[in-house]
Amino acid sequence: MDYRKQFFVSPGEKVSLASIDPSQTGEHVSSETALPEIQKNIARMDELQGLLYADGKQSLLIVLQALDAAGKDGVIRHVLLH
């Protein structure tokens, strides 16, 4: 699923957060069913990070914004320090 299209907001467009389901999980009903896709995406990110590092001309800034206890540290450990 292309979440960029599903959650894209055009400049000036009004958004109703009440219309967004916070428990939305996409096509996966559990973390077990999502695991193959997660592993594929982690491998791709690892490959791209290697290319970015080898180029030595650009940087990457990742911003994780969420409330306290939302799992930001877990995301960092799981995705960036695998």
C-alpha positions as CSV (number, residue, x, y, z in Angstrom):
1,M,0.0,0.0,0.0
2,D,1.3,3.5,-0.9
3,Y,0.7,5.4,2.3
4,R,2.0,8.6,0.7
5,K,-1.1,8.7,-1.4
6,Q,-3.5,7.7,1.4
7,F,-2.2,10.3,3.9
8,F,-1.1,13.1,1.5
9,V,-2.3,16.5,2.4
10,S,-2.0,19.3,-0.2
11,P,-0.9,22.7,0.9
12,G,-3.8,24.7,2.2
13,E,-6.0,21.6,2.4
14,K,-8.0,21.2,5.7
15,V,-7.5,18.0,7.7
16,S,-9.9,16.5,10.2
17,L,-7.9,14.4,12.6
18,A,-11.2,12.9,13.8
19,S,-11.6,11.3,10.4
20,I,-8.3,9.4,10.7
21,D,-8.4,6.0,12.5
22,P,-5.4,5.9,14.9
23,S,-5.6,2.1,15.0
24,Q,-5.2,1.8,11.3
25,T,-2.7,-1.0,10.5
26,G,-3.0,-1.1,6.7
27,E,-3.1,-4.6,5.2
28,H,-1.4,-6.3,8.1
29,V,-3.4,-7.7,11.0
30,S,-0.4,-8.4,13.2
31,S,3.3,-7.8,13.4
32,E,3.9,-11.4,12.4
33,T,2.2,-10.9,9.1
34,A,4.1,-7.7,8.5
35,L,7.5,-9.2,9.3
36,P,8.5,-10.2,5.8
37,E,7.7,-6.7,4.5
38,I,9.5,-5.1,7.4
39,Q,12.6,-7.2,6.7
40,K,12.5,-6.4,3.0
41,N,12.3,-2.7,3.8
42,I,15.1,-2.8,6.4
43,A,17.4,-4.6,3.9
44,R,16.5,-1.9,1.3
45,M,17.2,0.9,3.8
46,D,20.5,-0.7,4.7
47,E,21.5,-0.8,1.0
48,L,20.5,2.8,0.5
49,Q,22.3,3.9,3.6
50,G,25.5,2.2,2.3
51,L,25.2,4.1,-1.0
52,L,24.5,7.4,0.9
53,Y,27.6,6.9,3.1
54,A,29.8,5.9,0.1
55,D,28.8,9.1,-1.7
56,G,29.9,11.2,1.2
57,K,28.2,14.3,-0.1
58,Q,24.8,14.2,1.5
59,S,23.3,13.8,4.9
60,L,20.0,12.3,6.1
61,L,17.9,13.8,8.9
62,I,15.2,11.6,10.3
63,V,12.6,13.3,12.5
64,L,10.5,11.1,14.8
65,Q,7.7,13.1,16.4
66,A,5.3,11.5,18.8
67,L,4.0,11.7,22.3
68,D,5.9,10.3,25.3
69,A,5.9,6.5,25.4
70,A,4.9,6.3,21.7
71,G,7.8,4.0,20.8
72,K,10.3,6.4,19.3
73,D,13.2,4.7,21.1
74,G,12.0,1.3,19.9
75,V,11.8,2.5,16.3
76,I,15.4,3.8,16.5
77,R,16.7,0.5,18.0
78,H,14.7,-1.7,15.6
79,V,15.3,0.2,12.3
80,L,18.5,2.1,12.7
81,L,20.6,-0.2,15.0
82,H,19.6,-3.6,13.7
